[in-house]
């Protein structure tokens, strides 16, 4: 986890395969970040790039790479 990171309350992180959060990232409340998905047998680490803003209630799926400076609106799903 980088410096100056803010993670909102009730955010869930399934870090079985690793989560990297770079500097100056803000994650809203009630987000879900998964590195393992038993429903469709996918898995992989998640990277959230420097200066990214993740809105409340977002879902980030296994293997996602969020580029630096990304602004993800509330209730969004990021799959990569």
N, CA, C and O atoms as CSV, one atom per row, in Angstrom:
chain,resi,resn,atom,element,x,y,z
A,1,UNK,N,N,0.840,-1.165,0.000
A,1,UNK,CA,C,0.000,0.000,0.000
A,1,UNK,C,C,0.891,1.236,0.000
A,1,UNK,O,O,1.858,1.337,0.756
A,2,UNK,N,N,0.532,2.169,-0.873
A,2,UNK,CA,C,1.306,3.395,-0.996
A,2,UNK,C,C,0.968,4.420,0.074
A,2,UNK,O,O,0.245,4.138,1.029
A,3,UNK,N,N,1.504,5.602,-0.111
A,3,UNK,CA,C,1.271,6.713,0.813
A,3,UNK,C,C,-0.004,7.451,0.430
A,3,UNK,O,O,-0.435,7.440,-0.723
A,4,UNK,N,N,-0.596,8.094,1.438
A,4,UNK,CA,C,-1.755,8.952,1.249
A,4,UNK,C,C,-2.911,8.184,0.585
A,4,UNK,O,O,-3.513,8.651,-0.382
A,5,UNK,N,N,-3.201,7.004,1.129
A,5,UNK,CA,C,-4.295,6.165,0.631
A,5,UNK,C,C,-5.459,6.280,1.598
A,5,UNK,O,O,-5.277,6.205,2.813
A,6,UNK,N,N,-6.666,6.464,1.051
A,6,UNK,CA,C,-7.886,6.556,1.866
A,6,UNK,C,C,-8.847,5.477,1.389
A,6,UNK,O,O,-9.220,5.442,0.216
A,7,UNK,N,N,-9.245,4.597,2.303
A,7,UNK,CA,C,-10.172,3.519,1.979
A,7,UNK,C,C,-11.414,3.706,2.835
A,7,UNK,O,O,-11.341,3.706,4.063
A,8,UNK,N,N,-12.570,3.866,2.166
A,8,UNK,CA,C,-13.832,4.107,2.861
A,8,UNK,C,C,-14.289,2.898,3.670
A,8,UNK,O,O,-13.877,1.765,3.418
A,9,UNK,N,N,-15.144,3.166,4.638
A,9,UNK,CA,C,-15.639,2.097,5.508
A,9,UNK,C,C,-16.483,1.101,4.726
A,9,UNK,O,O,-17.071,1.434,3.697
A,10,UNK,N,N,-16.530,-0.101,5.223
A,10,UNK,CA,C,-17.276,-1.211,4.652
A,10,UNK,C,C,-16.776,-1.668,3.281
A,10,UNK,O,O,-17.504,-2.335,2.546
A,11,UNK,N,N,-15.543,-1.314,2.939
A,11,UNK,CA,C,-14.941,-1.807,1.708
A,11,UNK,C,C,-14.335,-3.179,1.984
A,11,UNK,O,O,-13.638,-3.373,2.980
A,12,UNK,N,N,-14.610,-4.137,1.080
A,12,UNK,CA,C,-14.139,-5.510,1.219
A,12,UNK,C,C,-12.994,-5.756,0.243
A,12,UNK,O,O,-13.081,-5.406,-0.934
A,13,UNK,N,N,-11.926,-6.361,0.743
A,13,UNK,CA,C,-10.790,-6.701,-0.115
A,13,UNK,C,C,-10.442,-8.165,0.060
A,13,UNK,O,O,-10.025,-8.591,1.137
A,14,UNK,N,N,-10.617,-8.933,-1.005
A,14,UNK,CA,C,-10.221,-10.321,-1.027
A,14,UNK,C,C,-8.827,-10.349,-1.648
A,14,UNK,O,O,-8.688,-10.265,-2.868
A,15,UNK,N,N,-7.812,-10.465,-0.824
A,15,UNK,CA,C,-6.431,-10.289,-1.281
A,15,UNK,C,C,-5.669,-11.604,-1.426
A,15,UNK,O,O,-4.443,-11.622,-1.320
A,16,UNK,N,N,-6.366,-12.679,-1.663
A,16,UNK,CA,C,-5.735,-13.997,-1.766
A,16,UNK,C,C,-4.590,-14.024,-2.778
A,16,UNK,O,O,-3.577,-14.682,-2.542
A,17,UNK,N,N,-4.737,-13.318,-3.898
A,17,UNK,CA,C,-3.715,-13.308,-4.946
A,17,UNK,C,C,-2.987,-11.965,-5.036
A,17,UNK,O,O,-2.243,-11.731,-5.989
A,18,UNK,N,N,-3.190,-11.090,-4.063
A,18,UNK,CA,C,-2.445,-9.841,-3.970
A,18,UNK,C,C,-3.180,-8.618,-4.499
A,18,UNK,O,O,-3.791,-8.648,-5.568
A,19,UNK,N,N,-3.105,-7.551,-3.728
A,19,UNK,CA,C,-3.645,-6.254,-4.135
A,19,UNK,C,C,-2.545,-5.224,-3.920
A,19,UNK,O,O,-1.973,-5.138,-2.834
A,20,UNK,N,N,-2.250,-4.441,-4.960
A,20,UNK,CA,C,-1.283,-3.353,-4.861
A,20,UNK,C,C,-2.047,-2.048,-5.042
A,20,UNK,O,O,-2.727,-1.847,-6.048
A,21,UNK,N,N,-1.926,-1.168,-4.059
A,21,UNK,CA,C,-2.557,0.154,-4.119
A,21,UNK,C,C,-1.423,1.164,-4.072
A,21,UNK,O,O,-0.709,1.264,-3.074
A,22,UNK,N,N,-1.263,1.914,-5.160
A,22,UNK,CA,C,-0.175,2.882,-5.237
A,22,UNK,C,C,-0.530,4.171,-4.485
A,22,UNK,O,O,-1.606,4.271,-3.896
A,23,UNK,N,N,0.375,5.155,-4.507
A,23,UNK,CA,C,0.203,6.413,-3.767
A,23,UNK,C,C,-1.023,7.204,-4.224
A,23,UNK,O,O,-1.468,7.107,-5.368
A,24,UNK,N,N,-1.550,7.993,-3.278
A,24,UNK,CA,C,-2.601,8.984,-3.555
A,24,UNK,C,C,-3.870,8.381,-4.139
A,24,UNK,O,O,-4.493,8.980,-5.016
A,25,UNK,N,N,-4.256,7.215,-3.667
A,25,UNK,CA,C,-5.473,6.548,-4.129
A,25,UNK,C,C,-6.579,6.764,-3.101
A,25,UNK,O,O,-6.351,6.701,-1.893
A,26,UNK,N,N,-7.785,7.021,-3.611
A,26,UNK,CA,C,-8.955,7.139,-2.747
A,26,UNK,C,C,-9.988,6.116,-3.201
A,26,UNK,O,O,-10.372,6.082,-4.370
A,27,UNK,N,N,-10.433,5.281,-2.262
A,27,UNK,CA,C,-11.432,4.255,-2.533
A,27,UNK,C,C,-12.645,4.557,-1.665
A,27,UNK,O,O,-12.531,4.663,-0.444
A,28,UNK,N,N,-13.800,4.695,-2.295
A,28,UNK,CA,C,-15.029,5.017,-1.570
A,28,UNK,C,C,-15.508,3.872,-0.698
A,28,UNK,O,O,-14.941,2.779,-0.713
A,29,UNK,N,N,-16.546,4.136,0.051
A,29,UNK,CA,C,-17.120,3.127,0.943
A,29,UNK,C,C,-17.883,2.064,0.161
A,29,UNK,O,O,-18.316,2.296,-0.968
A,30,UNK,N,N,-18.039,0.906,0.773
A,30,UNK,CA,C,-18.843,-0.194,0.246
A,30,UNK,C,C,-18.336,-0.758,-1.084
A,30,UNK,O,O,-19.120,-1.331,-1.840
A,31,UNK,N,N,-17.052,-0.609,-1.381
A,31,UNK,CA,C,-16.483,-1.204,-2.599
A,31,UNK,C,C,-16.106,-2.657,-2.327
A,31,UNK,O,O,-15.913,-3.051,-1.177
A,32,UNK,N,N,-16.004,-3.446,-3.388
A,32,UNK,CA,C,-15.559,-4.839,-3.284
A,32,UNK,C,C,-14.433,-5.058,-4.287
A,32,UNK,O,O,-14.585,-4.803,-5.482
A,33,UNK,N,N,-13.292,-5.539,-3.773
A,33,UNK,CA,C,-12.124,-5.805,-4.612
A,33,UNK,C,C,-11.788,-7.288,-4.452
A,33,UNK,O,O,-11.451,-7.749,-3.361
A,34,UNK,N,N,-11.886,-8.023,-5.557
A,34,UNK,CA,C,-11.687,-9.466,-5.531
A,34,UNK,C,C,-10.459,-9.865,-6.332
A,34,UNK,O,O,-10.227,-9.346,-7.424
A,35,UNK,N,N,-9.667,-10.795,-5.786
A,35,UNK,CA,C,-8.569,-11.397,-6.535
A,35,UNK,C,C,-8.864,-12.860,-6.843
A,35,UNK,O,O,-8.067,-13.538,-7.490
A,36,UNK,N,N,-10.010,-13.340,-6.377
A,36,UNK,CA,C,-10.406,-14.734,-6.586
A,36,UNK,C,C,-11.921,-14.775,-6.775
A,36,UNK,O,O,-12.665,-14.193,-5.986
A,37,UNK,N,N,-12.374,-15.464,-7.823
A,37,UNK,CA,C,-13.803,-15.554,-8.100
A,37,UNK,C,C,-14.151,-17.017,-8.322
A,37,UNK,O,O,-13.821,-17.585,-9.363
A,38,UNK,N,N,-14.815,-17.628,-7.349
A,38,UNK,CA,C,-15.139,-19.051,-7.453
A,38,UNK,C,C,-16.291,-19.317,-8.416
A,38,UNK,O,O,-16.462,-20.447,-8.873
A,39,UNK,N,N,-17.079,-18.296,-8.730
A,39,UNK,CA,C,-18.225,-18.488,-9.627
A,39,UNK,C,C,-17.784,-18.857,-11.043
A,39,UNK,O,O,-18.335,-19.776,-11.648
A,40,UNK,N,N,-16.791,-18.140,-11.568
A,40,UNK,CA,C,-16.319,-18.460,-12.928
A,40,UNK,C,C,-14.841,-18.870,-12.955
A,40,UNK,O,O,-14.201,-18.844,-14.006
A,41,UNK,N,N,-14.312,-19.244,-11.793
A,41,UNK,CA,C,-12.946,-19.795,-11.678
A,41,UNK,C,C,-11.853,-18.857,-12.190
A,41,UNK,O,O,-10.875,-19.317,-12.779
A,42,UNK,N,N,-12.004,-17.562,-11.975
A,42,UNK,CA,C,-10.961,-16.609,-12.348
A,42,UNK,C,C,-10.220,-16.149,-11.103
A,42,UNK,O,O,-10.771,-16.137,-10.002
A,43,UNK,N,N,-8.955,-15.769,-11.296
A,43,UNK,CA,C,-8.169,-15.244,-10.189
A,43,UNK,C,C,-7.007,-14.436,-10.762
A,43,UNK,O,O,-6.642,-14.579,-11.929
A,44,UNK,N,N,-6.439,-13.590,-9.917
A,44,UNK,CA,C,-5.282,-12.793,-10.310
A,44,UNK,C,C,-5.164,-11.561,-9.447
A,44,UNK,O,O,-6.154,-11.104,-8.875
A,45,UNK,N,N,-3.961,-11.016,-9.347
A,45,UNK,CA,C,-3.740,-9.832,-8.515
A,45,UNK,C,C,-4.432,-8.596,-9.090
A,45,UNK,O,O,-4.738,-8.535,-10.281
A,46,UNK,N,N,-4.669,-7.627,-8.232
A,46,UNK,CA,C,-5.282,-6.353,-8.622
A,46,UNK,C,C,-4.266,-5.239,-8.376
A,46,UNK,O,O,-3.604,-5.213,-7.339
A,47,UNK,N,N,-4.148,-4.323,-9.335
A,47,UNK,CA,C,-3.287,-3.152,-9.194
A,47,UNK,C,C,-4.138,-1.906,-9.376
A,47,UNK,O,O,-4.835,-1.763,-10.380
A,48,UNK,N,N,-4.079,-1.013,-8.409
A,48,UNK,CA,C,-4.764,0.275,-8.509
A,48,UNK,C,C,-3.679,1.337,-8.612
A,48,UNK,O,O,-2.916,1.553,-7.670
A,49,UNK,N,N,-3.615,2.003,-9.770
A,49,UNK,CA,C,-2.545,2.944,-10.078
A,49,UNK,C,C,-2.612,4.251,-9.301
A,49,UNK,O,O,-3.653,4.640,-8.771
A,50,UNK,N,N,-1.478,4.901,-9.254
A,50,UNK,CA,C,-1.283,6.146,-8.516
A,50,UNK,C,C,-2.338,7.202,-8.889
A,50,UNK,O,O,-2.648,7.411,-10.062
A,51,UNK,N,N,-2.875,7.854,-7.858
A,51,UNK,CA,C,-3.796,8.962,-8.056
A,51,UNK,C,C,-5.185,8.575,-8.521
A,51,UNK,O,O,-5.949,9.440,-8.947
A,52,UNK,N,N,-5.529,7.311,-8.453
A,52,UNK,CA,C,-6.856,6.875,-8.892
A,52,UNK,C,C,-7.915,7.175,-7.834
A,52,UNK,O,O,-7.635,7.189,-6.636
A,53,UNK,N,N,-9.136,7.415,-8.308
A,53,UNK,CA,C,-10.290,7.642,-7.445
A,53,UNK,C,C,-11.332,6.588,-7.774
A,53,UNK,O,O,-11.794,6.500,-8.912
A,54,UNK,N,N,-11.701,5.790,-6.787
A,54,UNK,CA,C,-12.677,4.722,-6.966
A,54,UNK,C,C,-13.929,5.127,-6.191
A,54,UNK,O,O,-13.890,5.257,-4.967
A,55,UNK,N,N,-15.035,5.325,-6.902
A,55,UNK,CA,C,-16.272,5.757,-6.268
A,55,UNK,C,C,-16.883,4.682,-5.382
A,55,UNK,O,O,-16.505,3.513,-5.457
A,56,UNK,N,N,-17.821,5.082,-4.552
A,56,UNK,CA,C,-18.506,4.157,-3.641
A,56,UNK,C,C,-19.251,3.067,-4.402
A,56,UNK,O,O,-19.719,3.283,-5.520
A,57,UNK,N,N,-19.355,1.901,-3.787
A,57,UNK,CA,C,-20.099,0.752,-4.289
A,57,UNK,C,C,-19.539,0.181,-5.599
A,57,UNK,O,O,-20.276,-0.462,-6.347
A,58,UNK,N,N,-18.261,0.401,-5.888
A,58,UNK,CA,C,-17.648,-0.162,-7.099
A,58,UNK,C,C,-17.235,-1.609,-6.875
A,58,UNK,O,O,-16.972,-2.028,-5.748
A,59,UNK,N,N,-17.183,-2.361,-7.964
A,59,UNK,CA,C,-16.749,-3.753,-7.958
A,59,UNK,C,C,-15.533,-3.872,-8.866
A,59,UNK,O,O,-15.587,-3.518,-10.044
A,60,UNK,N,N,-14.433,-4.376,-8.305
A,60,UNK,CA,C,-13.205,-4.580,-9.074
A,60,UNK,C,C,-12.929,-6.081,-9.092
A,60,UNK,O,O,-12.773,-6.709,-8.044
A,61,UNK,N,N,-12.870,-6.645,-10.296
A,61,UNK,CA,C,-12.777,-8.090,-10.462
A,61,UNK,C,C,-11.324,-8.574,-10.559
A,61,UNK,O,O,-10.420,-7.776,-10.808
A,62,UNK,N,N,-11.101,-9.883,-10.363
A,62,UNK,CA,C,-9.746,-10.443,-10.347
A,62,UNK,C,C,-8.934,-10.113,-11.601
A,62,UNK,O,O,-9.459,-10.097,-12.715
A,63,UNK,N,N,-7.645,-9.850,-11.393
A,63,UNK,CA,C,-6.724,-9.587,-12.488
A,63,UNK,C,C,-6.785,-8.176,-13.040
A,63,UNK,O,O,-6.143,-7.881,-14.048
A,64,UNK,N,N,-7.539,-7.306,-12.406
A,64,UNK,CA,C,-7.704,-5.938,-12.914
A,64,UNK,C,C,-6.453,-5.098,-12.720
A,64,UNK,O,O,-5.757,-5.205,-11.711
A,65,UNK,N,N,-6.187,-4.259,-13.714
A,65,UNK,CA,C,-5.108,-3.267,-13.660
A,65,UNK,C,C,-5.760,-1.913,-13.927
A,65,UNK,O,O,-6.181,-1.631,-15.048
A,66,UNK,N,N,-5.837,-1.102,-12.918
A,66,UNK,CA,C,-6.445,0.219,-13.062
A,66,UNK,C,C,-5.318,1.219,-13.293
A,66,UNK,O,O,-4.467,1.393,-12.421
A,67,UNK,N,N,-5.295,1.881,-14.451
A,67,UNK,CA,C,-4.192,2.788,-14.781
A,67,UNK,C,C,-4.129,3.995,-13.837
A,67,UNK,O,O,-5.144,4.380,-13.255
A,68,UNK,N,N,-2.947,4.589,-13.685
A,68,UNK,CA,C,-2.799,5.778,-12.843
A,68,UNK,C,C,-3.766,6.886,-13.278
A,68,UNK,O,O,-3.991,7.109,-14.467
A,69,UNK,N,N,-4.323,7.565,-12.283
A,69,UNK,CA,C,-5.195,8.703,-12.549
A,69,UNK,C,C,-6.613,8.364,-12.980
A,69,UNK,O,O,-7.370,9.255,-13.367
A,70,UNK,N,N,-6.981,7.101,-12.920
A,70,UNK,CA,C,-8.327,6.691,-13.327
A,70,UNK,C,C,-9.357,7.206,-12.330
A,70,UNK,O,O,-9.127,7.195,-11.121
A,71,UNK,N,N,-10.493,7.654,-12.849
A,71,UNK,CA,C,-11.625,8.057,-12.020
A,71,UNK,C,C,-12.779,7.123,-12.350
A,71,UNK,O,O,-13.368,7.196,-13.428
A,72,UNK,N,N,-13.088,6.248,-11.407
A,72,UNK,CA,C,-14.126,5.247,-11.589
A,72,UNK,C,C,-15.378,5.717,-10.856
A,72,UNK,O,O,-15.362,5.868,-9.635
A,73,UNK,N,N,-16.453,5.946,-11.589
A,73,UNK,CA,C,-17.690,6.464,-10.995
A,73,UNK,C,C,-18.327,5.448,-10.055
A,73,UNK,O,O,-18.118,4.243,-10.189
A,74,UNK,N,N,-19.103,5.951,-9.110
A,74,UNK,CA,C,-19.816,5.101,-8.152
A,74,UNK,C,C,-20.634,4.037,-8.890
A,74,UNK,O,O,-21.162,4.290,-9.972
A,75,UNK,N,N,-20.730,2.858,-8.299
A,75,UNK,CA,C,-21.492,1.720,-8.809
A,75,UNK,C,C,-20.911,1.118,-10.095
A,75,UNK,O,O,-21.604,0.368,-10.783
A,76,UNK,N,N,-19.679,1.425,-10.425
A,76,UNK,CA,C,-19.052,0.890,-11.640
A,76,UNK,C,C,-18.459,-0.496,-11.387
A,76,UNK,O,O,-18.195,-0.889,-10.250
A,77,UNK,N,N,-18.260,-1.219,-12.488
A,77,UNK,CA,C,-17.581,-2.520,-12.447
A,77,UNK,C,C,-16.347,-2.414,-13.326
A,77,UNK,O,O,-16.435,-1.992,-14.479
A,78,UNK,N,N,-15.176,-2.804,-12.776
A,78,UNK,CA,C,-13.939,-2.777,-13.551
A,78,UNK,C,C,-13.482,-4.210,-13.755
A,78,UNK,O,O,-13.200,-4.933,-12.800
A,79,UNK,N,N,-13.415,-4.604,-15.016
A,79,UNK,CA,C,-12.970,-5.958,-15.365
A,79,UNK,C,C,-11.937,-5.827,-16.474
A,79,UNK,O,O,-12.147,-5.117,-17.457
A,80,UNK,N,N,-10.821,-6.520,-16.302
A,80,UNK,CA,C,-9.797,-6.424,-17.314
A,80,UNK,C,C,-9.126,-7.737,-17.545
A,80,UNK,O,O,-8.225,-7.832,-18.379
